[in-house]
C-alpha cells in the first residue's frame, strides 16, 4: 500500500499567508456530460471514456498539448463505496464485468496509470502520486505540486459514478452491526452523521435565531436549481445533470411540499448522485501568462477539520464553532478579509451546510443568525448578493466540480447568463462536508 503524501497540507492555524500566493494559476477546465448513472453497457460513457473526454476538453480550453503535461493527479474515489476513506476501495469479490476485463480501471474507476496509458499524447508525466484525496484536498495538492516544483503543468482529474445497487456499499455499511456512535444514526441513512446532524442543528438554529426550516433553506435550494440551469451552449451540453437532462422546475411551493427524507429535511435538500468526470489544469503563473485563457490565480488552499464534536450528535454549537475555525484558517492563509471576497461557492452536498458556512465566512457582512435575513432578499446572480452562483451540487448533481468551474468562469468573465452583476475579482470555493476544510481561494490577479 502506498503512503499518501500529507506534508503539503495546510490544515491548522498559525501557518500565515501561503508562501506561494499568486504563483500558481488554473488555466483550463473540462467536463464530461453528466448522467444519472452509467448503464454498464455503453462503452463511450464509461468513467474512462468520460475521463479522456474531460482531459481533452480541459487541454483545448487551455490551449495546451497533452505532451506538455508532466503532472497527473487522479483521485480513485468514485462514490460507489462506503462513506469515509476511499469509497472506491469497495468492489465485488470477482470482476464486475465479463472477460476480457480483469479489473474495473477505466470502466467504473480511474487512476493515473490507466489514463496515462489510454489518453493520446499523455506520455511525459513524471509526477503521478497513487494516493490522491477527494477534489477539495486534491485542488490544494495540485497547487502545491506546481508551487514546489514537483511538476510544471499539473492535470487534475476527479470522477463520480453512480451504479444501481452499488452506491455507498461496502466498508462499515456491510457490517452486521452498527458500531460506536453509528448505532444512533446509521439506521437513518448511509450518510447518517451528515444528514441527521444537519437536521438537528438547523432546527436548533431556527429555535435560537427565529424563522422556519422552509424560510431558511427553501430560497437557497430554489436558487441553487435556478443557477444550475443558467448554462450556455459552449458549456459542453451543460455541465450539470438538470441542464443536460431537463430542468427540475423547482419552485418554493414544490420544495415545501416535497417528500421528507429525515424530517424536516426534504428530498431537495440532498444532492443527486450522478456519473461524470471533471478536469482542471494548473501551472505556474509565469507560464500562465502566455496561455489561451485568462489565468485564475491560486491565492491559498486549506485542508483539515475543526475539533471533534462533543458527543455522538453534532449540535448547533459544534457546527458554528467548527466552521468559524475553518473560515479563520482560510482568511489567514489568503490574507483576505470577508469584504475581499466577491464570489462565494461553498460546498452544498446537503442544503443544511450553506447557512452556517455563509455566516462563518461573514460573506457580504452576514453574521450569526443573519443568513435567514439575506436569503429573504435577492440572492440570484442578477442581484446584489449572488450567493453560490454556480448552483453547487444541489443545482447540478453530485459532480463536486460546479463550485470550481463557476468560480473560474466568474473570474474570467465567461459565465454567460450566470455572470454576476457585482464585482468578480476574487472567489472562495470548496468541497468541505460538515466542518471539514477543503477550501481554495482564487483571484484574477496574482497580487
N, C-alpha and C positions, 0 to 999 in steps of 0.2 A: 504494500500500500504506500503510495506517495504522500509525503507530508505536505500539507497545504502551507503555502507561504503566508506569513502573518506580519512580518516586520514592517510592511508598508502601511499598515492600517493606522488611521488617525482616530483613536477610539477613547480618548479621555480629554479632560480639560487640562489646561496648562501647556499645550503644545504651541500656543501662539499662532500667528499668521503662517499659513502654509508657505514654506520657503520657495516653492516653485510656482507661486501665484502668477497667473498670466503667461507662463512659459510653455503651456500645453494648450492645444486647440482641438476641437472637434470640427472636422472638415467635410464629413459626409455621413449620410444615414440611408438605410434601405429597409424596406419592409415587404414581407410576403403578403399575399392575400390572407384574410382572417376567416377561418372556417369554424363551425361549431365543433366539429371533431373530424379526425381522419377516418375514412371508411375502411381502412385496412386493405384496400384494393387498388386505388388509383395511385400509380407509381409517380405521377407528376405532382402529387400532393403529399408525399412523404415528408417527414421533417428534414430529411437530407435534401430533397429536391427544393423545398422551400428555403433551406439554409443557403444553398448555392444561389438561388434567385435573389435572396436578400443581400448576399455579398456582391453580386453583380450590380444590383441597383445602387448599393452604397458606393461602390467604386466609381460608377458612372456619375453619381451625384458629385463626388469629389474631384472627378477628372483624374483619377489615379489608376495605374495599371496594377493588375494582380501581382506582377513581378516585383513591384516596389514594396509590397507588404513584407515586413520581417518579424512582426509580432502577431500572434493569434491567440486570443483568449476566448475559450468556449466553455460555457457553464453546462455541466452534464445534467443538471436538474431540469426536469421537464414537466413536473406537476403530476405525473402518473402515480407516484408512490405516496407514502405517508407524509403527513405534515411533520416537519422537523428534519434537520440534516439534509442530505442529498436525496430528494424524493425520487430520483432516477435509479437509486440503488435496487429498488424492488423490481422483480420480474418473475415470470413463470420459471419453474424448475427446468423446463426444456425450451428450446427456441419457440418463440411465439408464432413465427411464420414457417411455412413448409420449406423444405430444401429447394434451392441451394443455399438459402440464408442460414448461416450458422451463428448469427448474433443479430441484435436489434440496431446496431450502429448504422446510421443513415436511413433507417426506417422509422423507428419511434424514438431514437436517441441521437444525440450529436456529440462529437468530440473533435479535438484539433486534428488528430491523426486521420480520421475519415474525411474531414473537409479538405485537408491538405492533399490527400490522395485523389480526390474527386472533383475539386474545383479547378477549372482550366487556368493555368498561369500562376497558381499559388504555390510556387516552388522554392522561394527564398526565405521561408520562415525559419528564424533562428531561435525565437523565444516563444514557447508554447507550453505553459505550465499545465500539468494534468489536472490539478485540483483548483478549480475556479469557482468562486462563490456566486450566489444569485446576483441579479443585474445591478442592484444598488451598490453592493461592495465591488462588483465586477467593474463598474464605472470607475471607482476610485483606484482599483488595481491597474486598470489600463492607463489612467492618467499618470499614476506613479511610475509605471514601467517606462513610459516615454520620458518623463521628467528625469529619471535617474539613469537613463541611457541603456536600459535593457533592450530596447528596440527604438527605431526611429519612426516607423509607421505601424501602428497597432490596430488590428481589426478585432472588434468585439462582437461576438455572436451570442444571442440569447433566444432560446426557443421555449414555447409552452405547448404541450399537447394535451389531448383530451380523448381518452378511449372509453368506449362504453364498457362498464363493468370493471374498469381498472383504475379509475380516478381516485387518488388518495387511498389506495390499498397498500398493504404491507406495513412493515415496521410495527409500531405499537398497535396499529389498527388491526393487526392479525392476531393479537394476543387474545386468549380466552378470558382474561381478567383485565380490568381497568386498574392500573396501579397508581399509587401516590395520589396527587390531587385530581388525577383524571377520573377517579371514581365518582367525583361530584359533577363532572362536566362531560365526559366522553359520551354518555348516552344521548346527549342532545345533538351533537354534530361531530364530524371528523375534524373540523377546525374549531373545536369546542371552546378553548380558552379565549380565542379571539372574538368569536361571535357572542358567546354567553356573557363574557365580561363586558363587552361593549353594550349589550342590552341592559346590564346592571348600571354601569356608570353614567350612561346617558340619561337614564331615568333619575338617577341621583342629581345629575346636572339640572334637569328640569325642575326638580323639587327645590334645589338650592337657589337657582337664578330666575326661575319663573318660565312660563311657556310650556308647550306640549311637545312631545316627540315629533308629531306631524309638522308643527310650526317650525321646529328647528331643522329637521332633516328633509322634509318634503321639498322645499325650494332648492336645496343643494342637489338632491337626486335628479330633479327635473332639469336643473341647469347642466348637470353632467351629461345627460342624454341629449340635450339641445346642442351642446358644444361638440359632442361626439359625431354629430351628423353634419357639422359645418366643414366638409371636406371639399377639395377641388379635384377636377378630373385628373390632374397630373399626380395626385397622391396615390398612385398605384391602386386604382379601383377602390380607393377608400381604405385607410389603414385601421379600420375598426369593424367589428362584427356587424353592428347595426347599419353602418354606412354601406357595407357591401351586400348585406342580406335583407335589407328592408328596415325602415325605421320602426322603433318601438311605439312611436306616437304617444309617449308617456305624458300624461297631464298630472297636475296636482291631485285632482279628484281620483284618477286611476291609482296613483300611488297610495292615497289614503285608504282606498277600498281593496287594495291588493291582499292576497292571502298572507297570513303571518308565517314566519319560519320559527323564530323564538320570540314570542310576544314581548314587546310590541314591534320587534324587528320584522320587516316585511321582505318579500322575495326581491324587491327592487333595491333593498339596502345591501344586497350582496352582488358582487361582480359575477359575470357569466364565464365559466371555463370555456376555453376555445383552443384552436390549433393554429399556430403561427410562428414565424421566426423574424427577428429584427437584427440589424447590423449597424454598427457605428464605427467611424474611422477617426482615430486620434493620431496627432503628430505634433512636432514641435511648433511653437509659434513662428519661428523663423521660416520653416518650410511652408507653413500655412499661408503666408503672405502671397505666395506665388501660385496658389491652387485656385480651382474654378470658383468655389463658393466663398462667401464672406466668412471668415473664421469666427467661431464661437469659442471664447477662451475659458479655460477651467481656472476658477479663482480659489477653489477649495474643495475638498472632499472629506467626508467623515463617515466612520463606521463604528458600530458598537451598540451599547444599550445602557439605559439607566439601571439603577439598582433594582433588585427583585421586589415584587410586590410583597406586602406584609403577611399575607396569608394565602390560602388556596384560591381565593377570589379577588381579582383586581377590583378596586373601588375607585371612586372619582378622585380621591386624593392621590392615589398611586398614579393614575393616568395623567393628572395635571402636573405633578412633580416630575415624572419621567420625561414628559415632552418639554417641559421648561429646561431641563438639563440638556436635552438634545439641542434645543434652539440656542442655548448659550454656547455650546461647543461649536455649532455651525457658524455663529456670528464671530466668535473668537478667531476661528481659523481663516475666515474670509476678510476680516477687518471691516465688515459691514455692520450697519445698524438696521433696525426694522424699516426705517424710512428710506433705505437704499434699495430695497427690493421691489422691482416692478412686477415681474411675473412670478406667481406662486403656484406650483403644481405639486402639492403633497400627495402622498400615497393614499389610495382610497379602495383597498380591497373590500372593505365594508364602509358604508357611509358614516358609521359612528366614529371613525378615525378623524374625520375632517374638522368638525368644530373645535376640538381641543388642539389640533395642530395649528389651526388658524390663530387661536388665542395665544398659544405658546410662542409662536414666532411674531406675534403682535403685528401681523400684516395689516397695512392701512390703519394702524393705531388701535386695532381691536385687542382688548384686554379680557381678563377673566369674566365670564358671564355675558360678554357682549357679542358673541357670534350670532346669537339669535336676532339681535338688532340689525346686524349687517345683512343677513340673508333675507330680511324683510324688504330690503331695498333692491336696487338693480345690480345684480352680480353677473350679468351677461357680459359677453365680450364687447358689446356696444356701450356698456355703461361705465361709470367711474370706478367700479370695483370688480374687474373681470376675474373672479375667483376660479381657479382651476380651469383655465381657458382651453386646455386640451381635452377635457371631458373625462380624463382618467380611465380607470378600469371599468367604472360603472357605465360610462358612456361609450366604451369601445370594446369591452370584453377584457378578460384577464390576460392581456398581452404583456402587461407590465412595462411597455415601451412608450405609451402615449404621453406620459409626463415629460419624457426626454425629447421626443420628436416635436411636440408643441413648443417647448421652451426654445429649441434650436430654431424653429421656424419663426417664432415671435421675434427673436433677437436678430434674425436675418431680415425680417420684414417680409417674409414669404408665406405667411399663414393664410392668405386669401380671405375668404369670408369670415375666418376666425381671428383675423388680425385685430388686436385690441386697439382702442382709440386713445388710450393713455400712453405715456412714455414706456418704451420696451427696450431697455438697455441692460438690465440685469435680470437674472432668474434663479430661483431655487427649485429643484425638483428632486424626487425621491422614490425609492422603493423602501418603505420603512414600516413594516407591520407592527402594531402595538406601540411600545415605547422604544423600539429599536431605532438606531440611527444609521441610515444609509443615504445620506444626502450629498448632492453635488451642487456647487454654485457656479453659474455661468455668466459671462458678460460679452458684449460685442466690442469691448476694448480691453487690451491687456493691462491697463493701469486703472 
